[in-house]
């Protein structure tokens, strides 16, 4: 089968041995995003010393590193340079997705152009006080859910396999209602083996699971976040507010410093009354963007939790290559070009 005028090769994937070597690095990282490697969808390039790695996916001639090199900060420059060199040796375009502002000099030194993707939302958990006036809406949502007999719980990884049939029902019902499919490499797909690595945050009533999310945890209790996030179509209003609020409170109690909501676009990127191609692909690029039709909804939802915002960038070849890079990145993140061109208001 051909893609873009050349014969497509099988997508690279990390071996079980490579993932096993990477797991201690993931466990020590102050960031949660390296946990995505455990989904088995990405390839990995380990440093010579085996204590750092880059994880990446590939679409046509674009090779996309998810995040920045993972491991000791001193390893990042050499590993990023080696990733770019290997891409160019194999006639691939090197891309780093969602890099931090303080890392810009490194990627510029590698000949890459920085394009702002949006801003990452993180809540400092020691300051998350549900009794504060700004969180009145979240308090009310929790009270409504409790009156309906709903409760929240954290399920330990060893207990998750027994819940897989229920969680699968929730996931399939959510996907069917959204008329969508699983996203690509920036969010994991529903897989029992993958979900078994992590605790799960669950909202249930007396009869069934209403919503769930798997929890990503960083090293040294620096950061907590969720990856796969699903709810039943007929779950009570406010179910996801309740799930997030209780997860943040649980994380605070466990001593985590930050909760990471992922990247959202800058406000004002949409033009009122007009839906552009960038509008269509934008929500596909952001974590949990599939839960919202437009940029504004995604950012406003995260604003409920009063996060601190930090810019994130796409580091890639510039010039005439940039539109192709953007389409390839979006196809990887969204799970295919069809998801880009067929996205409609719903």
Phi, psi and omega per residue, in radians:
X1 nan 2.377 -3.094
X2 -1.788 2.552 3.043
X3 -2.311 2.221 3.042
X4 1.032 0.524 3.044
X5 1.547 0.107 3.067
X6 -2.439 2.824 -3.097
X7 -1.322 2.147 -3.098
X8 -1.263 2.389 3.040
X9 -1.703 2.781 3.101
X10 -1.000 2.468 3.121
X11 -1.132 2.387 3.127
X12 -1.206 2.489 3.089
X13 -2.366 2.551 3.076
X14 -1.195 2.466 3.067
X15 -1.340 2.853 3.086
X16 -1.038 -0.631 3.134
X17 -1.169 -0.706 3.118
X18 -1.136 -0.713 3.119
X19 -1.123 -0.690 3.109
X20 -1.087 -0.689 3.105
X21 -1.183 -0.553 -3.093
X22 -1.400 -0.380 -3.010
X23 -1.033 -0.733 3.086
X24 -1.110 -0.552 3.106
X25 -1.196 -0.732 3.092
X26 -1.066 -0.787 -3.088
X27 -1.113 -0.484 -3.113
X28 -1.594 -0.209 -3.052
X29 -1.207 2.499 3.056
X30 -1.367 -0.044 -3.118
X31 -1.928 2.667 3.121
X32 -1.563 -0.437 -3.004
X33 -1.047 -0.477 3.109
X34 -1.051 -0.316 3.089
X35 -1.040 -0.345 -3.139
X36 -1.073 -0.466 3.124
X37 -1.026 -0.522 -3.088
X38 -1.185 -0.239 3.105
X39 -1.256 -0.291 3.093
X40 1.391 0.198 -3.099
X41 -1.633 -0.251 -3.003
X42 -1.931 2.758 2.950
X43 -1.567 2.887 -3.127
X44 -2.447 2.448 3.027
X45 -2.076 1.977 -3.117
X46 -1.553 2.622 3.056
X47 -1.211 2.856 -3.130
X48 -1.016 -0.635 -3.139
X49 -1.426 -0.141 3.104
X50 1.306 0.302 -3.116
X51 -2.024 0.254 3.075
X52 -2.712 2.758 3.132
X53 -2.698 2.799 2.925
X54 -2.017 2.319 3.070
X55 -1.933 2.450 -2.999
X56 -2.677 2.804 3.001
X57 -2.163 2.994 -3.079
X58 -2.418 2.390 3.040
X59 -2.370 2.050 -3.081
X60 0.924 -2.112 -3.106
X61 -1.759 0.321 3.133
X62 -1.951 2.209 3.112
X63 -1.935 2.078 -2.956
X64 -1.953 1.957 3.011
X65 -1.390 2.270 3.111
X66 -1.536 1.971 -3.066
X67 1.308 -2.802 -3.101
X68 -1.853 2.992 3.083
X69 -0.930 2.390 -3.062
X70 -1.785 2.236 -3.133
X71 2.393 -2.881 -3.136
X72 -0.978 2.345 -3.094
X73 -0.948 -0.572 -3.138
X74 -1.149 -0.317 3.133
X75 -1.454 -0.321 -2.979
X76 -1.062 -0.831 -3.080
X77 -1.035 -0.806 -3.121
X78 -1.151 -0.699 -3.082
X79 -1.239 -0.711 3.093
X80 -1.117 -0.720 3.117
X81 -1.126 -0.687 3.138
X82 -1.189 -0.659 3.088
X83 -1.056 -0.810 3.131
X84 -1.109 -0.730 -3.136
X85 -1.100 -0.747 3.130
X86 -1.156 -0.649 3.076
X87 -1.051 -0.831 -3.076
X88 -1.211 -0.593 3.070
X89 -1.074 -0.607 -3.132
X90 -1.735 0.272 3.088
X91 1.032 0.784 3.058
X92 -2.007 2.638 3.080
X93 -1.525 2.133 3.134
X94 -1.437 2.329 -3.136
X95 -2.398 2.445 2.989
X96 -2.066 2.187 -3.026
X97 -1.784 2.173 3.104
X98 1.161 1.090 3.085
X99 -1.676 2.744 -3.052
X100 -1.469 2.749 -3.103
X101 -1.084 -0.690 -3.096
X102 -1.192 -0.216 3.133
X103 -1.630 -0.012 -3.078
X104 -0.947 -0.771 -3.116
X105 -1.002 -0.647 3.127
X106 -1.058 -0.853 -3.055
X107 -1.281 -0.554 3.043
X108 -1.143 -0.647 3.127
X109 -1.150 -0.349 3.110
X110 -1.610 0.129 3.087
X111 1.446 0.311 -3.102
X112 -1.737 2.698 3.094
X113 -1.727 2.442 3.139
X114 -1.759 2.160 3.086
X115 -2.075 2.197 -3.095
X116 -1.245 2.196 3.107
X117 -1.581 -0.613 -3.054
X118 2.798 -2.664 -3.105
X119 -2.320 2.424 3.118
X120 -1.507 2.349 -3.112
X121 -1.788 2.101 3.079
X122 -2.282 2.378 3.118
X123 -1.810 2.199 3.056
X124 -1.354 1.944 -2.917
X125 -1.194 -0.487 3.117
X126 -1.137 -0.340 -3.138
X127 -1.792 0.031 -3.129
X128 -1.472 1.756 -3.104
X129 -2.037 1.852 -3.056
X130 -1.116 -0.321 3.123
X131 -1.396 -0.157 -3.130
X132 -1.175 2.558 -3.110
X133 -0.959 -0.603 -3.075
X134 -1.123 -0.334 -3.093
X135 -1.798 0.367 -3.101
X136 -1.004 -0.728 -3.128
X137 -1.085 -0.694 3.131
X138 -1.201 -0.682 3.086
X139 -1.069 -0.770 -3.116
X140 -1.126 -0.685 3.103
X141 -1.077 -0.752 3.117
X142 -1.104 -0.717 3.138
X143 -1.116 -0.716 3.120
X144 -1.093 -0.762 -3.129
X145 -1.108 -0.729 -3.136
X146 -1.145 -0.656 3.092
X147 -1.103 -0.468 3.108
X148 -1.492 0.070 3.122
X149 1.483 0.306 -3.138
X150 -1.525 2.634 3.103
X151 -2.490 2.795 -3.123
X152 -1.978 2.519 3.048
X153 -2.642 2.682 3.003
X154 -1.827 2.175 -3.116
X155 -1.787 2.214 -3.132
X156 -1.160 2.645 -3.111
X157 -0.915 -0.691 -3.098
X158 -1.144 -0.358 -3.117
X159 -1.693 -0.158 -3.096
X160 -1.130 -0.730 -3.112
X161 -0.919 -0.631 -3.135
X162 -1.179 -0.359 -3.125
X163 -1.626 -0.132 -3.015
X164 -0.937 -0.778 3.127
X165 -0.991 -0.735 3.116
X166 -1.181 -0.748 -3.128
X167 -1.138 -0.634 3.112
X168 -1.116 -0.695 3.095
X169 -1.060 -0.751 3.107
X170 -1.083 -0.812 -3.106
X171 -1.084 -0.796 -3.111
X172 -1.164 -0.663 3.108
X173 -1.142 -0.708 3.126
X174 -1.137 -0.805 -3.136
X175 -1.083 -0.707 -3.122
X176 -1.110 -0.720 -3.124
X177 -1.222 -0.601 -3.123
X178 -1.376 -0.176 -3.079
X179 0.919 0.723 -3.123
X180 -2.311 -3.082 3.081
X181 -2.281 3.124 -3.132
X182 -1.071 2.537 3.080
X183 -1.294 3.057 -3.085
X184 -1.545 -2.318 -2.846
X185 -1.377 -0.226 -3.123
X186 -1.482 -0.290 3.002
X187 -2.242 2.440 3.137
X188 -1.264 2.751 3.033
X189 -1.546 2.878 3.104
X190 -1.219 2.057 3.092
X191 -2.620 2.249 -3.079
X192 -1.021 -0.725 -3.103
X193 -1.115 -0.676 3.133
X194 -1.216 -0.837 -3.108
X195 -1.077 -0.482 -3.141
X196 -1.197 -0.182 3.084
X197 -1.327 -0.353 -2.866
X198 -2.220 2.743 2.898
X199 -1.146 2.743 3.082
X200 -2.120 2.377 2.994
X201 -1.613 2.205 -3.009
X202 -2.198 2.387 2.889
X203 -2.002 2.215 -3.133
X204 -2.414 2.739 2.941
X205 -1.850 -2.822 -3.072
X206 -1.211 -0.346 -3.014
X207 -1.893 -0.484 -2.927
X208 -2.827 2.885 2.990
X209 -1.344 2.244 3.139
X210 -1.685 -0.571 -3.082
X211 -2.785 2.709 3.088
X212 -2.679 2.808 3.000
X213 -2.657 2.468 3.026
X214 -1.548 2.509 -3.020
X215 -1.755 2.195 2.979
X216 -1.606 2.340 3.134
X217 -2.159 2.410 3.107
X218 -1.647 3.080 3.040
X219 -1.268 2.700 3.045
X220 0.982 0.448 3.108
X221 0.951 0.582 -3.132
X222 -1.358 -0.652 -2.997
X223 -2.605 2.591 3.082
X224 -2.344 2.500 3.051
X225 -2.749 3.029 3.083
X226 -2.036 2.673 3.121
X227 -1.964 -1.581 3.129
X228 -1.222 2.260 -3.036
X229 -2.437 2.081 -3.061
X230 -2.469 2.658 3.044
X231 -2.547 2.726 3.080
X232 -1.180 2.507 3.135
X233 -1.036 -0.531 -3.125
X234 -1.740 0.302 3.063
X235 -1.107 2.580 -3.128
X236 -1.020 2.591 3.041
X237 -0.975 2.405 3.138
X238 1.595 0.041 -3.103
X239 -1.064 -0.779 -3.111
X240 -1.257 -0.578 3.016
X241 -1.017 -0.777 -3.136
X242 -1.106 -0.763 -3.140
X243 -1.077 -0.835 -3.122
X244 -1.152 -0.800 -3.117
X245 -1.009 -0.819 -3.116
X246 -1.211 -0.567 3.079
X247 -1.146 -0.741 3.096
X248 -1.092 -0.733 3.123
X249 -1.150 -0.683 3.082
X250 -1.099 -0.796 3.133
X251 -1.060 -0.710 3.088
X252 -1.063 -0.764 3.137
X253 -1.136 -0.500 3.129
X254 -1.484 -0.060 3.080
X255 1.599 0.253 3.084
X256 -1.281 2.560 -3.090
X257 -1.500 -0.760 -3.045
X258 -2.261 2.609 2.852
X259 -1.965 2.228 -3.075
X260 -1.771 2.036 3.098
X261 -1.546 -0.030 -3.111
X262 1.483 -3.047 -3.026
X263 -1.586 2.420 3.005
X264 -2.203 2.696 -3.127
X265 -1.239 2.840 3.045
X266 -1.196 2.573 3.102
X267 -1.173 2.599 3.083
X268 1.524 0.086 3.141
X269 -1.324 -0.433 3.101
X270 -1.508 2.532 3.025
X271 -1.751 2.216 -3.035
X272 -0.986 2.288 3.069
X273 1.415 0.008 -3.098
X274 -2.296 2.286 3.098
X275 -1.952 1.902 -3.118
X276 -1.621 3.001 3.071
X277 -1.034 -0.696 3.129
X278 -1.102 -0.651 3.072
X279 -1.059 -0.726 -3.087
X280 -1.192 -0.744 -3.083
X281 -1.456 -0.346 -3.028
X282 -1.060 -0.866 -3.097
X283 -1.182 -0.343 3.070
X284 -1.296 -0.438 -3.109
X285 -1.360 -0.407 -3.003
X286 -1.722 2.525 3.135
X287 -1.024 2.267 -3.123
X288 1.163 0.251 3.087
X289 -1.124 -0.376 3.136
X290 -1.173 -0.226 3.097
X291 -1.445 -0.073 -3.057
X292 -2.369 2.630 3.109
X293 -1.403 -0.650 -2.989
X294 -2.311 2.987 3.122
X295 -0.973 -0.796 -3.021
X296 -1.051 -0.751 -3.123
X297 -1.112 -0.707 -3.128
X298 -1.132 -0.823 -3.119
X299 -1.202 -0.725 -3.126
X300 -1.092 -0.629 3.128
X301 -1.091 -0.798 -3.127
X302 -1.166 -0.528 3.122
X303 -1.092 -0.420 3.122
X304 -0.943 -0.524 -3.008
X305 -1.711 0.159 3.072
X306 0.900 0.983 -3.103
X307 -1.396 2.906 2.886
X308 -1.553 2.414 -3.063
X309 -1.901 2.369 3.103
X310 -2.330 2.360 -3.074
X311 -1.188 2.577 3.057
X312 -2.300 2.566 -2.966
X313 -2.257 2.767 2.928
X314 -1.767 2.124 3.070
X315 -1.775 2.077 -3.009
X316 -2.758 2.942 2.945
X317 -1.041 2.500 -3.125
X318 -1.743 -2.702 3.092
X319 1.106 -2.467 -3.062
X320 -1.187 -0.317 -3.132
X321 -1.326 -0.362 -2.992
X322 -1.059 -0.788 3.105
X323 -1.041 -0.694 3.106
X324 -1.146 -0.718 3.105
X325 -1.050 -0.804 -3.101
X326 -1.075 -0.741 3.114
X327 -1.143 -0.729 3.133
X328 -1.149 -0.743 3.119
X329 -1.071 -0.786 -3.112
X330 -1.142 -0.681 3.103
X331 -1.084 -0.684 3.090
X332 -1.155 -0.814 -3.077
X333 -1.200 -0.748 -3.033
X334 -1.459 -0.240 3.131
X335 1.625 0.315 3.066
X336 2.439 2.680 -3.118
X337 -1.109 -0.574 -3.140
X338 -0.989 -0.644 3.131
X339 -1.126 -0.490 -3.137
X340 -1.315 -0.912 -2.981
X341 -1.387 -0.306 -3.080
X342 -1.799 0.006 -3.091
X343 -1.162 2.235 -3.106
X344 -2.370 2.877 3.047
X345 -1.098 2.383 3.106
X346 -2.631 nan nan
